[in-house]
Amino acid sequence: MPKVLITTVPFGNIDRLPLELLENNNFEYLINPLNKKLTENELVNLVKDFDVIIAGTEPITKKVMDSATNLKMISRVGIGLDSVDLLEAEKRGIIVSYTPDAPASAVSELTIGLMITLLRSVQISNTEMHNGKWHRFFGRRLSEITIGIIGAGRIGVGVLQHLQCFNPQEILLNDIKPDYSLDKKFNIKWLGKEEIYKQADIISIHTPLTVQTKNMVTREQLLSMKKDAIIINTARGGIVNEYDLYDIMQADHLSGAAIDVFDFEPYDGQLQKIQRCILTAHMGSMSVDCRKRMETEATEEVVRYLTNQPLQNVVTEGEYIVQREGL
């Protein structure tokens, strides 16, 4: 009987359908018994004898695969693959799949919400009201500012689509492989990252974490931004250097920031001291519909694999190339 380890939590809480798919096919499964994001060593101790991992963002490394001697498939709940050593999996013949479309709408909507919250100082007013202080903040509207989007994949384009309702003054776009067909649908300007940092009032990050994007935004880039600019990262921890962001904001540069993803999670760092920096617990994809879709699609792929059906969401060659180029 195939054995499935579900490392991502929560799982099956919103809808039991993913669990029922496993049960109806008589697949044995175990849901992460520690009920938290697993470290590499914790995962090493769990993976032995399992044929499949339904994974979150925990590190699936060579060390983990060395321990998982029966592992044949990794089905990622989500889109980011920086936590999976694809090249090591490829060497061992381990199939990797993901759910690239499922989280996009939830992450892009949260990004818009964070933009508005920061522009109007909603989070600061909320804190002050709870402390008995009545103060009305002046803010800005999306229609009067320039917005820079770095990364024009599914989520970046989702943000771009939502912004059309607000008619921003200007939208600046950057991607390693620009899709110029977007010019026909949207009023955008393609620019280099450095120019976007200088010109935009809001910079929103939507790139994968790779060797090239690790620490993409450090002190130098942050200082090149307008003093009252806002930066948002709902992509991956490590793209914006958290320590540099703290130092810059502590020195009263940038009017706001929103960080949903961190180098190490759960996050417990100095940005907690910065009131105008919104911190959320990697919850970009945590809408009811998107989480349900992610879990279901990842499990359906496992069922297809274990019942010898054609797979639908195998990781593309481009993702392997990204990791190869990083070596």
C-alpha positions, 0 to 999 in steps of 0.5 A: 500500500502506498504511503503518503506524508503530508508535511504542509499544515493545516491540511484538509481542515477547510474541506476533507476532499483531499483526504477522501481522495487518499482514503478512497484509493486506500492510500495510507497517509500521515499528516505532519504530527508536529503541526508546524513548518518542519525543519530539515532535521525534523523532516529527515526523521519523518520521511523514511518509508514514504512513497510520496510527500505532499509538501509545503515550503519545508526544505526538501534537500539532498539530506532529506532525500537520502533518508527518504529511500522510497520517495518517488514523488513530491507534490507541492501545495503551491507554486514556489520551488526554492525549498525543493532541490529539483536537481537532486530529485531529478538525479534520483528519478523523483517526480515533482509537481506543483499547483502554479495557478491555484494561489495566484488570485489570493496572493494578488488580492492580498497585495492590493489590500496591503497597498491600500492599508499602507497608503491610508495608515490603517494599521497604525490608526487601528493600533492607536484606536485600541490604545485610546488615541484618536488621530486622523491620518492623511493618506494617498489613493492608488489613482494618484501614485506610480506603482512598480511591479517586479515580476510579471508572472501569474501573481504579478499580472494578477496585481496588474489586473486588479489595479485597472479598477483604481487607474493608477497614475502610472504602472511600471513593470519589470520581468526577466522575460518581458511579455510584451503582449501585456502592452495590448491589454494594459497601460504599462511601461517596461523599465529596469528594476533600478529605475522602478526603485527610483520612480515608484511610490509603491514597489511590489515584489513578485519574483521567485526566490533564486540565486539571482533574486536572493537579496535582490533588494538590500540597503542600496536599493532601499535607499534609492527609493523615495523617502515616502515610498512603500515596498511590499513582498508577498513573493518569497523570504530572502528577496528583500533583506530583512535586516537592511529593511529594518535599518532603513526604516528605523532611520525613517526612510520609507513610509511603509512596508508589508512583508508576508514572507520571511527568511525563517518562519515563523518570523521573530525579528526586529521588523516587529518593532517598526509600526509602519511595517505590516507583518503577516504570517505567510498567508498570501494564499490562505483564502478558503477557495485558493487553499482548498484548490491547492490542496485538492490539485496537489492530491489529485496529482498524487492519485494520478501518479499512484494509479498510473494516470497521466500527470497534469502539473509536473514541474516544467523544465524551466524550473530545473533550468533556473536551479541549474543556472544557480550552480 
